[in-house]
Amino acid sequence: MTQQTQPNEVDPLSNQGNSQLSERIQEIVAMVQSVASDCNGDTQNLLTLLRTLETLHRQIRCEMFEPSLPNTRNTLYQILKEIEETGGWPYIERMKLQQFLKHFSLATTNNNVADNS
């Protein structure tokens, strides 16, 4: 499987200057995609995977990325400019409760229709 980006999303690996790092990240992407695929639609396992990725994201951000930020305005500006130019701030979106309930409602409706048939 290859990494897929949304139409307006920048591929975070396309601008990597360090090809060794890029290759290692590609390996991680392939491994995560493989684990997700192995879950084969198992909601609990997929939720566990998403929670694990969110925890890892938070850990890297808080314990490694934030402390590595520069303490001068000019250098900080350069970092922020690069972040903006290469795809923005990394963010792991949580499913909104409304979306979850909508999926639940559709599944319940479909089950009721199937039961009445």
C-alpha positions as CSV (number, residue, x, y, z in Angstrom):
1,M,0.0,0.0,0.0
2,T,1.1,3.5,-0.7
3,Q,0.5,6.5,1.4
4,Q,-2.5,8.5,0.2
5,T,-3.1,12.1,0.8
6,Q,-6.4,14.0,0.5
7,P,-6.7,16.3,-2.6
8,N,-5.7,19.5,-0.7
9,E,-3.3,17.8,1.6
10,V,0.5,18.1,1.2
11,D,2.4,14.8,1.4
12,P,4.6,15.3,4.5
13,L,7.4,13.1,3.1
14,S,7.7,14.9,-0.3
15,N,9.8,17.7,1.1
16,Q,12.0,15.7,3.3
17,G,15.7,16.5,2.9
18,N,16.8,13.5,4.7
19,S,16.2,10.4,2.5
20,Q,17.1,8.0,5.3
21,L,14.5,9.5,7.6
22,S,12.0,9.5,4.7
23,E,12.6,5.8,4.1
24,R,12.2,5.0,7.8
25,I,8.9,7.0,8.0
26,Q,7.7,5.2,4.9
27,E,8.3,1.9,6.7
28,I,6.3,3.1,9.7
29,V,3.5,4.2,7.4
30,A,3.4,0.8,5.7
31,M,3.4,-1.0,9.1
32,V,0.6,1.1,10.4
33,Q,-1.5,0.6,7.3
34,S,-0.8,-3.1,7.5
35,V,-2.0,-3.2,11.1
36,A,-5.1,-1.3,10.2
37,S,-5.8,-3.6,7.3
38,D,-5.3,-6.6,9.6
39,C,-8.0,-5.2,11.9
40,N,-10.4,-6.1,9.0
41,G,-13.1,-3.8,10.1
42,D,-12.9,-4.7,13.8
43,T,-14.1,-1.4,15.4
44,Q,-12.5,-2.1,18.8
45,N,-9.0,-2.9,17.3
46,L,-9.2,0.1,15.0
47,L,-10.1,2.3,17.9
48,T,-7.2,0.9,19.9
49,L,-4.9,1.7,16.9
50,L,-6.2,5.3,16.6
51,R,-5.8,5.8,20.4
52,T,-2.3,4.5,20.2
53,L,-1.4,6.9,17.3
54,E,-3.0,9.8,19.2
55,T,-1.0,9.0,22.3
56,L,2.2,8.7,20.3
57,H,1.5,12.0,18.5
58,R,1.0,13.7,21.9
59,Q,4.1,12.2,23.4
60,I,6.3,13.2,20.5
61,R,4.8,16.7,20.5
62,C,5.1,17.3,24.2
63,E,8.3,15.5,25.1
64,M,10.4,16.0,22.0
65,F,9.0,18.6,19.5
66,E,8.1,21.4,21.9
67,P,11.4,21.3,23.8
68,S,13.2,21.4,20.5
69,L,11.6,24.7,19.4
70,P,14.0,27.6,19.2
71,N,14.0,30.4,21.7
72,T,14.7,33.3,19.4
73,R,12.0,35.1,17.4
74,N,13.9,34.9,14.1
75,T,14.5,31.2,14.3
76,L,11.0,30.5,15.5
77,Y,9.7,32.5,12.6
78,Q,11.7,30.4,10.1
79,I,10.3,27.2,11.7
80,L,6.7,28.5,11.6
81,K,7.2,29.6,7.9
82,E,8.5,26.1,7.0
83,I,5.6,24.5,8.8
84,E,3.2,26.6,6.8
85,E,4.9,26.0,3.5
86,T,5.1,22.2,4.0
87,G,1.6,21.4,5.0
88,G,0.7,23.0,8.2
89,W,0.6,21.8,11.8
90,P,0.2,18.1,12.3
91,Y,-3.2,17.3,13.8
92,I,-5.0,14.1,14.7
93,E,-8.7,14.7,14.3
94,R,-11.2,13.0,16.6
95,M,-14.5,11.8,15.3
96,K,-17.2,14.2,16.3
97,L,-20.0,12.8,18.5
98,Q,-22.6,13.9,16.0
99,Q,-20.8,11.9,13.2
100,F,-20.6,8.9,15.5
101,L,-24.3,9.1,16.3
102,K,-25.2,9.5,12.7
103,H,-23.3,6.3,11.8
104,F,-25.0,4.6,14.8
105,S,-28.4,5.9,13.6
106,L,-27.9,4.6,10.1
107,A,-26.7,1.2,11.3
108,T,-29.8,0.9,13.6
109,T,-32.1,2.0,10.8
110,N,-30.5,-0.5,8.4
111,N,-30.8,-3.3,11.0
112,N,-34.5,-2.5,11.6
113,V,-35.2,-2.6,7.9
114,A,-33.4,-5.9,7.5
115,D,-35.2,-7.4,10.6
116,N,-38.7,-6.3,9.2
117,S,-38.0,-7.9,5.8
